[in-house]
Amino acid sequence: MIRFVTVFLAMAGLLAAQPARAEPLRILALGDSLTAGYQLPPEAAFPAQLEAALKARGHDVVVVNAGVSGDTTAGGLSRLDWSLGEGADAVIVELGANDALRGLPVASARANLERIVATLAERGLPVLLAGIAAPRNMGEDYVAGFERMYAEIAADHDAVLYPNFLAGIPITAETVLPDGIHPTQKGVAIIVEGILPKVEELISRAGAARG
């Protein structure tokens, strides 16, 4: 009996000495249909493809799909708290496309995005802010102001900036759906390839914040 207790205590001490396995780093992807994966199966959407690409590069991550089709910056702001759900270690914010398509005021979109990024910063969550190119038919002043706001918000709140979420996607049947706006699975793969270095920068910041 004494021998059993001695062995048990020795094993317990050994187990206690082992470092606890860290939980996967949780990245929340807060966005609209471009994040949600409009007309795509779940595994082809941006969050799923990004998670797969990050894991292939050795990162222990979970990317949570918090994209809602049709969402504006106001919608993203209104659901920010419950979108965080069980918590997150970092957040990708991809919003603004629907504001631009509807011609909503740049000042309103900026105020909403500013509040989202500021709130996340206040909670100690690193942010990657993904910009969107405004439709050229909105006029030069609108386009310039809209696209400038992403860089300025990122600079003001020390967020990682990816200037154009849809950068590098050719307008072809293989990469863009018939609506001419939303990416196909191959189009999403191009997005992931382009944004990956910035997401790894986000992960580095999140790891430092975790301590």
BALOBA-1460 file (C-alpha; in Angstrom, 3 decimals):
// residues 211
<rec num="1" residu="m" x="0.000" y="0.000" z="0.000"/>
<rec num="2" residu="i" x="2.830" y="2.372" z="0.926"/>
<rec num="3" residu="r" x="4.596" y="1.554" z="-2.359"/>
<rec num="4" residu="f" x="1.386" y="2.318" z="-4.300"/>
<rec num="5" residu="v" x="0.946" y="5.670" z="-2.560"/>
<rec num="6" residu="t" x="4.584" y="6.565" z="-3.200"/>
<rec num="7" residu="v" x="4.289" y="5.765" z="-6.925"/>
<rec num="8" residu="f" x="0.974" y="7.619" z="-7.161"/>
<rec num="9" residu="l" x="2.409" y="10.742" z="-5.536"/>
<rec num="10" residu="a" x="5.463" y="10.603" z="-7.802"/>
<rec num="11" residu="m" x="3.274" y="10.362" z="-10.901"/>
<rec num="12" residu="a" x="1.040" y="13.183" z="-9.672"/>
<rec num="13" residu="g" x="4.078" y="15.377" z="-9.171"/>
<rec num="14" residu="l" x="5.354" y="14.555" z="-12.656"/>
<rec num="15" residu="l" x="2.008" y="15.415" z="-14.233"/>
<rec num="16" residu="a" x="1.795" y="18.650" z="-12.276"/>
<rec num="17" residu="a" x="5.217" y="19.620" z="-13.587"/>
<rec num="18" residu="q" x="4.078" y="19.306" z="-17.202"/>
<rec num="19" residu="p" x="3.107" y="22.644" z="-18.789"/>
<rec num="20" residu="a" x="-0.593" y="22.973" z="-19.572"/>
<rec num="21" residu="r" x="-1.410" y="22.695" z="-23.248"/>
<rec num="22" residu="a" x="-2.285" y="26.133" z="-24.556"/>
<rec num="23" residu="e" x="-5.691" y="26.627" z="-26.092"/>
<rec num="24" residu="p" x="-5.759" y="27.403" z="-29.829"/>
<rec num="25" residu="l" x="-5.608" y="31.102" z="-30.592"/>
<rec num="26" residu="r" x="-9.106" y="32.275" z="-31.517"/>
<rec num="27" residu="i" x="-9.420" y="34.802" z="-34.343"/>
<rec num="28" residu="l" x="-12.836" y="36.334" z="-34.897"/>
<rec num="29" residu="a" x="-13.546" y="37.318" z="-38.514"/>
<rec num="30" residu="l" x="-16.166" y="40.082" z="-38.252"/>
<rec num="31" residu="g" x="-17.516" y="40.998" z="-41.660"/>
<rec num="32" residu="d" x="-20.196" y="40.925" z="-44.298"/>
<rec num="33" residu="s" x="-20.906" y="38.486" z="-47.141"/>
<rec num="34" residu="l" x="-17.270" y="38.597" z="-48.258"/>
<rec num="35" residu="t" x="-16.348" y="37.026" z="-44.932"/>
<rec num="36" residu="a" x="-19.482" y="34.891" z="-44.546"/>
<rec num="37" residu="g" x="-18.894" y="33.102" z="-47.858"/>
<rec num="38" residu="y" x="-21.854" y="34.145" z="-49.998"/>
<rec num="39" residu="q" x="-23.119" y="31.148" z="-52.040"/>
<rec num="40" residu="l" x="-20.147" y="29.054" z="-50.951"/>
<rec num="41" residu="p" x="-20.042" y="25.896" z="-48.805"/>
<rec num="42" residu="p" x="-18.732" y="26.590" z="-45.274"/>
<rec num="43" residu="e" x="-15.349" y="25.019" z="-45.975"/>
<rec num="44" residu="a" x="-14.804" y="27.377" z="-48.921"/>
<rec num="45" residu="a" x="-15.542" y="30.594" z="-47.017"/>
<rec num="46" residu="f" x="-12.768" y="32.970" z="-46.027"/>
<rec num="47" residu="p" x="-12.528" y="31.976" z="-42.329"/>
<rec num="48" residu="a" x="-12.261" y="28.253" z="-43.125"/>
<rec num="49" residu="q" x="-9.695" y="28.719" z="-45.886"/>
<rec num="50" residu="l" x="-7.694" y="31.116" z="-43.722"/>
<rec num="51" residu="e" x="-7.681" y="28.679" z="-40.804"/>
<rec num="52" residu="a" x="-6.486" y="25.862" z="-43.074"/>
<rec num="53" residu="a" x="-3.708" y="28.042" z="-44.509"/>
<rec num="54" residu="l" x="-2.555" y="29.129" z="-41.054"/>
<rec num="55" residu="k" x="-2.528" y="25.567" z="-39.739"/>
<rec num="56" residu="a" x="-0.491" y="24.511" z="-42.775"/>
<rec num="57" residu="r" x="2.074" y="27.104" z="-41.661"/>
<rec num="58" residu="g" x="2.188" y="25.686" z="-38.150"/>
<rec num="59" residu="h" x="-0.196" y="28.012" z="-36.320"/>
<rec num="60" residu="d" x="-2.564" y="26.543" z="-33.715"/>
<rec num="61" residu="v" x="-5.608" y="28.666" z="-34.471"/>
<rec num="62" residu="v" x="-9.367" y="28.675" z="-34.799"/>
<rec num="63" residu="v" x="-10.896" y="31.261" z="-37.131"/>
<rec num="64" residu="v" x="-14.501" y="31.993" z="-36.227"/>
<rec num="65" residu="n" x="-16.851" y="33.017" z="-39.030"/>
<rec num="66" residu="a" x="-18.733" y="36.109" z="-37.824"/>
<rec num="67" residu="g" x="-19.707" y="37.293" z="-41.295"/>
<rec num="68" residu="v" x="-23.295" y="38.344" z="-41.994"/>
<rec num="69" residu="s" x="-24.394" y="38.893" z="-45.581"/>
<rec num="70" residu="g" x="-25.693" y="42.401" z="-46.200"/>
<rec num="71" residu="d" x="-24.120" y="43.788" z="-43.048"/>
<rec num="72" residu="t" x="-22.982" y="47.403" z="-42.913"/>
<rec num="73" residu="t" x="-20.536" y="48.995" z="-40.511"/>
<rec num="74" residu="a" x="-23.531" y="49.924" z="-38.352"/>
<rec num="75" residu="g" x="-24.659" y="46.298" z="-38.289"/>
<rec num="76" residu="g" x="-21.194" y="45.131" z="-37.337"/>
<rec num="77" residu="l" x="-21.061" y="47.624" z="-34.493"/>
<rec num="78" residu="s" x="-24.496" y="46.658" z="-33.176"/>
<rec num="79" residu="r" x="-23.597" y="42.954" z="-32.952"/>
<rec num="80" residu="l" x="-20.009" y="43.331" z="-31.809"/>
<rec num="81" residu="d" x="-20.538" y="42.166" z="-28.234"/>
<rec num="82" residu="w" x="-22.444" y="38.989" z="-29.033"/>
<rec num="83" residu="s" x="-20.216" y="38.222" z="-32.006"/>
<rec num="84" residu="l" x="-17.291" y="37.954" z="-29.600"/>
<rec num="85" residu="g" x="-19.270" y="35.167" z="-27.919"/>
<rec num="86" residu="e" x="-16.963" y="32.880" z="-25.985"/>
<rec num="87" residu="g" x="-14.129" y="35.300" z="-26.438"/>
<rec num="88" residu="a" x="-11.402" y="35.977" z="-28.962"/>
<rec num="89" residu="d" x="-7.677" y="36.596" z="-28.915"/>
<rec num="90" residu="a" x="-7.673" y="38.760" z="-32.055"/>
<rec num="91" residu="v" x="-10.178" y="40.167" z="-34.539"/>
<rec num="92" residu="i" x="-10.227" y="40.695" z="-38.300"/>
<rec num="93" residu="v" x="-12.663" y="43.482" z="-39.220"/>
<rec num="94" residu="e" x="-13.893" y="43.412" z="-42.835"/>
<rec num="95" residu="l" x="-16.776" y="45.871" z="-43.180"/>
<rec num="96" residu="g" x="-17.760" y="48.793" z="-45.362"/>
<rec num="97" residu="a" x="-18.556" y="47.249" z="-48.736"/>
<rec num="98" residu="n" x="-22.297" y="47.532" z="-48.238"/>
<rec num="99" residu="d" x="-21.986" y="51.085" z="-46.965"/>
<rec num="100" residu="a" x="-20.227" y="52.035" z="-50.196"/>
<rec num="101" residu="l" x="-22.624" y="50.114" z="-52.447"/>
<rec num="102" residu="r" x="-25.550" y="51.931" z="-50.817"/>
<rec num="103" residu="g" x="-23.830" y="55.295" z="-50.952"/>
<rec num="104" residu="l" x="-24.027" y="55.747" z="-47.186"/>
<rec num="105" residu="p" x="-22.091" y="58.740" z="-45.843"/>
<rec num="106" residu="v" x="-18.373" y="58.200" z="-45.360"/>
<rec num="107" residu="a" x="-18.567" y="59.990" z="-42.017"/>
<rec num="108" residu="s" x="-21.086" y="57.446" z="-40.713"/>
<rec num="109" residu="a" x="-19.069" y="54.451" z="-41.885"/>
<rec num="110" residu="r" x="-15.950" y="55.943" z="-40.371"/>
<rec num="111" residu="a" x="-17.619" y="56.595" z="-37.019"/>
<rec num="112" residu="n" x="-18.883" y="53.003" z="-36.872"/>
<rec num="113" residu="l" x="-15.541" y="51.462" z="-37.796"/>
<rec num="114" residu="e" x="-13.755" y="53.777" z="-35.393"/>
<rec num="115" residu="r" x="-16.000" y="52.635" z="-32.566"/>
<rec num="116" residu="i" x="-15.534" y="48.944" z="-33.431"/>
<rec num="117" residu="v" x="-11.746" y="49.192" z="-33.523"/>
<rec num="118" residu="a" x="-11.590" y="51.418" z="-30.440"/>
<rec num="119" residu="t" x="-13.795" y="49.029" z="-28.453"/>
<rec num="120" residu="l" x="-11.625" y="46.061" z="-29.384"/>
<rec num="121" residu="a" x="-8.480" y="48.003" z="-28.521"/>
<rec num="122" residu="e" x="-9.951" y="48.921" z="-25.138"/>
<rec num="123" residu="r" x="-10.437" y="45.205" z="-24.486"/>
<rec num="124" residu="g" x="-6.836" y="44.476" z="-25.365"/>
<rec num="125" residu="l" x="-7.661" y="42.631" z="-28.584"/>
<rec num="126" residu="p" x="-5.281" y="43.071" z="-31.539"/>
<rec num="127" residu="v" x="-7.136" y="44.068" z="-34.714"/>
<rec num="128" residu="l" x="-6.541" y="43.594" z="-38.422"/>
<rec num="129" residu="l" x="-8.606" y="46.156" z="-40.343"/>
<rec num="130" residu="a" x="-9.326" y="45.119" z="-43.926"/>
<rec num="131" residu="g" x="-10.255" y="47.918" z="-46.296"/>
<rec num="132" residu="i" x="-12.499" y="47.889" z="-49.337"/>
<rec num="133" residu="a" x="-12.260" y="49.830" z="-52.603"/>
<rec num="134" residu="a" x="-15.341" y="51.992" z="-53.112"/>
<rec num="135" residu="p" x="-17.210" y="51.835" z="-56.451"/>
<rec num="136" residu="r" x="-15.746" y="54.395" z="-58.849"/>
<rec num="137" residu="n" x="-19.192" y="55.653" z="-59.857"/>
<rec num="138" residu="m" x="-19.552" y="57.208" z="-56.389"/>
<rec num="139" residu="g" x="-17.318" y="60.096" z="-57.432"/>
<rec num="140" residu="e" x="-13.710" y="60.993" z="-56.683"/>
<rec num="141" residu="d" x="-14.343" y="62.700" z="-53.349"/>
<rec num="142" residu="y" x="-16.406" y="59.807" z="-51.985"/>
<rec num="143" residu="v" x="-13.902" y="57.196" z="-53.171"/>
<rec num="144" residu="a" x="-10.914" y="59.079" z="-51.760"/>
<rec num="145" residu="g" x="-12.553" y="59.689" z="-48.398"/>
<rec num="146" residu="f" x="-13.873" y="56.156" z="-48.115"/>
<rec num="147" residu="e" x="-10.612" y="54.448" z="-48.876"/>
<rec num="148" residu="r" x="-8.553" y="56.849" z="-46.769"/>
<rec num="149" residu="m" x="-10.563" y="56.143" z="-43.625"/>
<rec num="150" residu="y" x="-9.204" y="52.606" z="-43.239"/>
<rec num="151" residu="a" x="-5.565" y="53.729" z="-43.141"/>
<rec num="152" residu="e" x="-6.353" y="56.579" z="-40.779"/>
<rec num="153" residu="i" x="-8.360" y="54.431" z="-38.345"/>
<rec num="154" residu="a" x="-5.660" y="51.756" z="-38.353"/>
<rec num="155" residu="a" x="-2.980" y="54.370" z="-37.638"/>
<rec num="156" residu="d" x="-5.015" y="56.014" z="-34.872"/>
<rec num="157" residu="h" x="-5.578" y="52.711" z="-33.050"/>
<rec num="158" residu="d" x="-2.390" y="50.821" z="-33.938"/>
<rec num="159" residu="a" x="-4.310" y="48.184" z="-35.895"/>
<rec num="160" residu="v" x="-2.772" y="46.006" z="-38.593"/>
<rec num="161" residu="l" x="-3.951" y="47.319" z="-41.978"/>
<rec num="162" residu="y" x="-4.752" y="45.352" z="-45.119"/>
<rec num="163" residu="p" x="-5.811" y="48.130" z="-47.520"/>
<rec num="164" residu="n" x="-7.990" y="46.170" z="-49.942"/>
<rec num="165" residu="f" x="-9.598" y="42.861" z="-48.995"/>
<rec num="166" residu="l" x="-10.324" y="42.017" z="-52.654"/>
<rec num="167" residu="a" x="-6.900" y="42.971" z="-53.996"/>
<rec num="168" residu="g" x="-5.465" y="40.756" z="-56.693"/>
<rec num="169" residu="i" x="-8.645" y="38.955" z="-57.726"/>
<rec num="170" residu="p" x="-9.052" y="38.932" z="-61.530"/>
<rec num="171" residu="i" x="-12.603" y="39.330" z="-62.807"/>
<rec num="172" residu="t" x="-13.046" y="35.899" z="-64.342"/>
<rec num="173" residu="a" x="-15.679" y="33.170" z="-64.105"/>
<rec num="174" residu="e" x="-13.257" y="31.089" z="-62.033"/>
<rec num="175" residu="t" x="-12.635" y="33.718" z="-59.389"/>
<rec num="176" residu="v" x="-15.815" y="35.839" z="-59.198"/>
<rec num="177" residu="l" x="-19.465" y="34.808" z="-59.034"/>
<rec num="178" residu="p" x="-21.873" y="35.927" z="-61.798"/>
<rec num="179" residu="d" x="-22.897" y="38.953" z="-59.697"/>
<rec num="180" residu="g" x="-19.461" y="40.408" z="-60.421"/>
<rec num="181" residu="i" x="-18.840" y="41.130" z="-56.722"/>
<rec num="182" residu="h" x="-18.429" y="38.028" z="-54.594"/>
<rec num="183" residu="p" x="-15.431" y="35.712" z="-54.913"/>
<rec num="184" residu="t" x="-15.664" y="32.032" z="-55.753"/>
<rec num="185" residu="q" x="-13.723" y="29.456" z="-53.774"/>
<rec num="186" residu="k" x="-10.687" y="30.188" z="-55.967"/>
<rec num="187" residu="g" x="-11.217" y="33.902" z="-55.453"/>
<rec num="188" residu="v" x="-11.235" y="33.416" z="-51.691"/>
<rec num="189" residu="a" x="-7.988" y="31.458" z="-51.979"/>
<rec num="190" residu="i" x="-6.422" y="34.524" z="-53.606"/>
<rec num="191" residu="i" x="-7.663" y="36.699" z="-50.736"/>
<rec num="192" residu="v" x="-6.158" y="34.303" z="-48.199"/>
<rec num="193" residu="e" x="-2.811" y="34.215" z="-49.996"/>
<rec num="194" residu="g" x="-2.669" y="38.006" z="-50.064"/>
<rec num="195" residu="i" x="-3.749" y="38.692" z="-46.497"/>
<rec num="196" residu="l" x="-1.804" y="35.842" z="-44.865"/>
<rec num="197" residu="p" x="1.323" y="37.864" z="-43.923"/>
<rec num="198" residu="k" x="-0.851" y="40.470" z="-42.226"/>
<rec num="199" residu="v" x="-2.756" y="37.782" z="-40.335"/>
<rec num="200" residu="e" x="0.544" y="36.326" z="-39.145"/>
<rec num="201" residu="e" x="1.467" y="39.797" z="-37.895"/>
<rec num="202" residu="l" x="-1.878" y="39.829" z="-36.055"/>
<rec num="203" residu="i" x="-1.101" y="36.415" z="-34.548"/>
<rec num="204" residu="s" x="2.268" y="37.675" z="-33.370"/>
<rec num="205" residu="r" x="0.585" y="40.568" z="-31.598"/>
<rec num="206" residu="a" x="-2.009" y="38.264" z="-30.072"/>
<rec num="207" residu="g" x="0.693" y="35.915" z="-28.821"/>
<rec num="208" residu="a" x="2.498" y="38.814" z="-27.170"/>
<rec num="209" residu="a" x="-0.764" y="39.980" z="-25.581"/>
<rec num="210" residu="r" x="-1.354" y="36.477" z="-24.204"/>
<rec num="211" residu="g" x="2.030" y="36.631" z="-22.556"/>
